[in-house]
Amino acid sequence: MAGHPSPLSWLELKVPPPLVALVVAALMAWLAPHSLALETSTALRGTLALLLVLAGGAFDVSALLAFRRQRTTVNPLRPEKTAALVSTGVYRITRNPMYLGMCLFLLAWAVWLAALGAVLGPWLFVLYISRFQIQPEERVLSQHFGPAYTDYQGQVRRWL
């Protein structure tokens, strides 16, 4: 029914996304030895993992710098404290570059672990963050910025 909160809505904006990523990374490490190993060379895994970490770091750092330039909060648990709608720089590519960066870190970890079970980690992160972090943030930003945020949503994808 519309208007009734979800039974899981108590999880919205409660767990810091970096903590979610760390828990998922630990789960991936636990799953790796219990699942099918993917045969790849250490050099290839290391190179690909490094490239993913660098890409994730680039998204995270550029997003943080854009927030700092606009003098708005980076606290993901308090989106109502935002002072500006940031839509320039990396925010022209994705509405959630910090979460995308964390996802790329998890993907790098999955590549390094080279186990089929570890590949579930980034997907689990995306599902959790989309439902319990991004959707509630979007509701707050829509209320706060109105049509400007709705227009932005129409121009830039949530992830990529």
Secondary structure, DSSP 8 states (H G I E B T S, - for coil): -TTS--TTGGGTTTS-HHHHHHHHHHHHHHHGGGS-B----HHHHHHHHHHHHHHHHHHHHHHHHHHHHTT----TT-GGG--S---SGGGGT-S-HHHHHHHHHHHHHHHHHTBGGGGHHHHHHHHHHIIIIIHHHHHHHHHHHTHHHHHHHHHS-S--
